Amino acid sequence: MANIKTSRVSEMDIDAYANIIHKEMGYTHEEASVYLLEKNLDNMMKIELNDEPIGFINFTHENGNYYINDLDLIEKHRRKGYGSQLVKAFEKMVEELGGKKVWLHVNINNKLAILFYEKNKYGIGKRIDDYYAEGYHAFMVEKILG
Ligand SMILES: CC(C)(COP(=O)(O)OP(=O)(O)OC[C@H]1O[C@@H](n2cnc3c(N)ncnc32)[C@H](O)[C@@H]1OP(=O)(O)O)[C@@H](O)C(=O)NCCC(=O)NCCS
């Protein structure tokens, strides 16, 4: 049976995370590793399937508001509920830390991610034109916890 776990991240996970980012965002593996190692590992969470990391969240927070920079699953493990399990574990952690809100930006063309957040009871908010770069627009997305 599949053994699923969510937990915080250590340096040993960076390679697996860099692999996902490298495939998803077109960075080289080395660029992805450097990008991740500049980030605070305390601000990451992973989901493992049979002890293999298959998805990650990285986040920042300010005044109890937690911002998701990135939420990514290995492609072959998508649409099996693991992303939802990871985001729920993240929300639980935020609540335990006294956080009140999770928010993020999503590319307006990322229809699957928009469906994913709606399914997980996030509200799709205002559109911000040119958020990523000229011609690349985002929606603000948020969920108030509790
Ligand atoms: C977005 C992402 C994190 C979702 O994780 P996931 O594990 O694939 O999603 P889940 O299996 O938990 O799906 C939950 C719901 O999201 C929606 N959804 C997810 N993938 C979908 C797909 N391919 N087609 C249609 N709906 C989809 C559905 O409503 C689904 O519920 P259902 O299966 O009961 O219909 C994952 O697809 C991913 O890593 N995408 C690439 C990176 C990305 O876009 N990240 C978000 C940027 S902010």
The ligand as an SDF file (V2000), in Angstrom:
LIG
                    3D

 48 50  0  0  0  0  0  0  0  0999 V2000
   -1.3030   22.2060   -9.3730 C   0  0  0  0  0  0  0  0  0  0  0  0
   -0.7880   20.9190   -8.6940 C   0  0  0  0  0  0  0  0  0  0  0  0
    0.0460   21.2850   -7.4680 C   0  0  0  0  0  0  0  0  0  0  0  0
   -2.0160   20.1140   -8.2520 C   0  0  0  0  0  0  0  0  0  0  0  0
   -1.6080   18.9600   -7.5480 O   0  0  0  0  0  0  0  0  0  0  0  0
   -2.2890   17.5290   -7.8480 P   0  0  0  0  0  0  0  0  0  0  0  0
   -1.7760   16.5490   -6.8900 O   0  0  0  0  0  0  0  0  0  0  0  0
   -2.0700   17.2390   -9.3040 O   0  0  0  0  0  0  0  0  0  0  0  0
   -3.8320   17.8510   -7.6160 O   0  0  0  0  0  0  0  0  0  0  0  0
   -4.9500   16.9210   -6.9010 P   0  0  0  0  0  0  0  0  0  0  0  0
   -4.8490   15.5240   -7.4340 O   0  0  0  0  0  0  0  0  0  0  0  0
   -4.8720   17.1070   -5.4270 O   0  0  0  0  0  0  0  0  0  0  0  0
   -6.2610   17.5740   -7.5270 O   0  0  0  0  0  0  0  0  0  0  0  0
   -7.2260   18.2920   -6.7740 C   0  0  0  0  0  0  0  0  0  0  0  0
   -8.2020   18.9250   -7.7240 C   0  0  0  0  0  0  0  0  0  0  0  0
   -7.5230   19.8930   -8.5800 O   0  0  0  0  0  0  0  0  0  0  0  0
   -8.1360   19.8800   -9.9000 C   0  0  0  0  0  0  0  0  0  0  0  0
   -7.1670   19.3470  -10.8630 N   0  0  0  0  0  0  0  0  0  0  0  0
   -5.8840   18.9920  -10.6030 C   0  0  0  0  0  0  0  0  0  0  0  0
   -5.2900   18.5410  -11.7200 N   0  0  0  0  0  0  0  0  0  0  0  0
   -6.2110   18.5960  -12.7080 C   0  0  0  0  0  0  0  0  0  0  0  0
   -6.2290   18.2420  -14.0880 C   0  0  0  0  0  0  0  0  0  0  0  0
   -5.1180   17.7390  -14.6870 N   0  0  0  0  0  0  0  0  0  0  0  0
   -7.3440   18.4500  -14.8080 N   0  0  0  0  0  0  0  0  0  0  0  0
   -8.4590   18.9410  -14.2250 C   0  0  0  0  0  0  0  0  0  0  0  0
   -8.5290   19.2840  -12.8910 N   0  0  0  0  0  0  0  0  0  0  0  0
   -7.4220   19.1190  -12.1600 C   0  0  0  0  0  0  0  0  0  0  0  0
   -9.3240   18.9540   -9.7910 C   0  0  0  0  0  0  0  0  0  0  0  0
  -10.4200   19.7350   -9.3470 O   0  0  0  0  0  0  0  0  0  0  0  0
   -8.8740   17.9800   -8.6990 C   0  0  0  0  0  0  0  0  0  0  0  0
   -9.9210   17.3390   -8.0550 O   0  0  0  0  0  0  0  0  0  0  0  0
  -10.5230   15.9650   -8.6640 P   0  0  0  0  0  0  0  0  0  0  0  0
   -9.3590   15.0810   -8.9840 O   0  0  0  0  0  0  0  0  0  0  0  0
  -11.3900   15.4540   -7.5420 O   0  0  0  0  0  0  0  0  0  0  0  0
  -11.3010   16.3720   -9.8680 O   0  0  0  0  0  0  0  0  0  0  0  0
    0.0550   20.0410   -9.6810 C   0  0  0  0  0  0  0  0  0  0  0  0
   -0.7210   19.7510  -10.8070 O   0  0  0  0  0  0  0  0  0  0  0  0
    1.3480   20.6640  -10.1510 C   0  0  0  0  0  0  0  0  0  0  0  0
    2.4010   20.4420   -9.5540 O   0  0  0  0  0  0  0  0  0  0  0  0
    1.2920   21.4790  -11.2380 N   0  0  0  0  0  0  0  0  0  0  0  0
    2.4710   22.1200  -11.8050 C   0  0  0  0  0  0  0  0  0  0  0  0
    2.9520   23.2730  -10.9670 C   0  0  0  0  0  0  0  0  0  0  0  0
    1.8720   24.3050  -10.7100 C   0  0  0  0  0  0  0  0  0  0  0  0
    1.1700   24.7490  -11.6050 O   0  0  0  0  0  0  0  0  0  0  0  0
    1.7590   24.6970   -9.4260 N   0  0  0  0  0  0  0  0  0  0  0  0
    0.8270   25.6920   -8.9500 C   0  0  0  0  0  0  0  0  0  0  0  0
    1.4190   27.0360   -9.1590 C   0  0  0  0  0  0  0  0  0  0  0  0
    0.8380   28.1980   -7.9760 S   0  0  0  0  0  0  0  0  0  0  0  0
  1  2  1  0
  2  3  1  0
  2  4  1  0
  2 36  1  0
  4  5  1  0
  5  6  1  0
  6  7  2  0
  6  8  1  0
  6  9  1  0
  9 10  1  0
 10 11  2  0
 10 12  1  0
 10 13  1  0
 13 14  1  0
 14 15  1  0
 15 16  1  0
 15 30  1  0
 16 17  1  0
 17 18  1  0
 17 28  1  0
 18 19  1  0
 18 27  1  0
 19 20  2  0
 20 21  1  0
 21 22  1  0
 21 27  2  0
 22 23  1  0
 22 24  2  0
 24 25  1  0
 25 26  2  0
 26 27  1  0
 28 29  1  0
 28 30  1  0
 30 31  1  0
 31 32  1  0
 32 33  2  0
 32 34  1  0
 32 35  1  0
 36 37  1  0
 36 38  1  0
 38 39  2  0
 38 40  1  0
 40 41  1  0
 41 42  1  0
 42 43  1  0
 43 44  2  0
 43 45  1  0
 45 46  1  0
 46 47  1  0
 47 48  1  0
M  END
$$$$
